[in-house]
């Protein structure tokens, strides 16, 4: 990923085992693009949903753009994701066959100035897996402290 980060879903790494990543374009209206240019968006509670042979981003929050007035957009409307047919088929197959989830992890501007969404094919973690993640994180932090004090 290169470009300027708009929003990140940091919770996804804790809640899911992230397996494979995809880069998708997003179908946006003008007021949504203006709002994103201000750096205001939240994808923490969002997910990707399959609608027939299309994939859409659901529950992503892009706030209304004030100067757009009556031509504004709905902040939490479903937004169509732009992917190649082969990628869509792969994602749909993984959802149906393996029970995977499509989780958005990053929303950013690419080098050409287009809004892109990084999607991950993910498998949900159970409570013991989450506890292990917390324990690993604490141990890494403690290792850093020990190395810093020692050296």
N, C-alpha and C positions, 0 to 999 in steps of 0.2 A: 504494500500500500504506500503510495506517495500522495502528497497533497495535504491540504489543510483539514484537520479533523473537525467535524461539527458536533457529533455526539457519539458516545461509546456506551456499550452495554457491558459494564465490568462484572455485573452479577452473573452473566452467562457462563463465565469460566468456573464459577463456584457451583452453579446449579446443574451443569451439563458436562459430559465428556464431549469436547468438540473434535470432530473427526475430519471433515473435508470442508474447505472454504470455496465460495463462489463470489464473483463480483457481479452485481446487478445494477442496471440503471433504474431510475424511478420515474414514473409518469407524474409530473407535477404541474400545477397551475402557476401563473405568474406571481400571484401574491405569496404562494408557498416558497418560491425561489427567493423572493425578496426577504422573507422572514428567515430563511436559512442563511442568507448572506449576512444577516445580523448575528448569526451563530446561535440561534435559539431553536432547539429541538430536543426531544427526549425519546429515546427508543428503548428505555429500560423495561417497560412493560409490554413491548410489542412482540409480535410473532408473525411468521409468514404462513399463509393459508392457501390451500389449493382450491381454486374455483374452476372445476372442469379441467381444461387444458391450460389454464393460466395460474400464475402464482401472484398473490397480492399481499401487501404489507398491512397488517391490521393493528390498530390501537397505537400507532406511532403518533406522538404529539408534536405538531408543528403549529405554534401559536399564530393567531391572526396577525396580519400586517396592518398596523394602524392606518396609514395613509390610503390603503386600498378601499376603505369605507364600505360601501354596499357591494362591491365586487370581490369581497373577501371569500375565503374558503372555509370549510368546516375543519376545525383543528384535528379531529381524530378520524377523519374519513379513511376508508380503505384505499390504498394507492397501488396501482398495477406495477409489478416489477418486470423489467425488460431483460429477458434472458434468451439465450439461444434455445431452439427446440430440443436439442440433445441434452442440454443442461436441465431443462424442465422435465424431460422424460426420466432422467436419472434421479432427480429430486422426488418426483411423484412415485417412482418405483420404490425408493428407499422408505418413503412414508407408508406406503401400502404394505410392502413386504415385511420390512424389518421394524416397523413401528417407530421410526426415527422422527425427530422434530426439526423444523427449519427455524433457526434462531438468528436474528440480525445482531451482529456484534459491533459494527462501526458504520457511521454515516459520515462521508467526507467528500471534499471536492477533489477531482482528479486533476492531472496536469493541464487538461483542456478546459477546466472550469465547469465540468459537468458534475452534478450530484450523483454519487455512487454509494451503494449499500453493500457491505460485506456480509454475506450470509454464511452460516455454518450448518452443516448437517450434524445433528447432535443426538446423543442418547442421554436420557435423564439419569441423574445420580440418586442413589438411595441415601438415607440418613447416615449409615455407617461410612459411605464413601465421602460424604460431606465432612464428617468428623475427621476422617483421615486427611482430607485436604487442609483443614484447619491445623491439625497436628503437624503436618509437613511444613506449612507456612511458618508456624511458631518455631519449629526446629531450625529452619533456614535463618530466621531472624536471630535466634540465639547463637547460631554458628557465626554469623556476621559479627555479633558482639564479642564473642570469644576471640575471633581472629583479630579484631581491632584492638582489644585489650592486650593481647599477646604480642602483637607486632608493633 
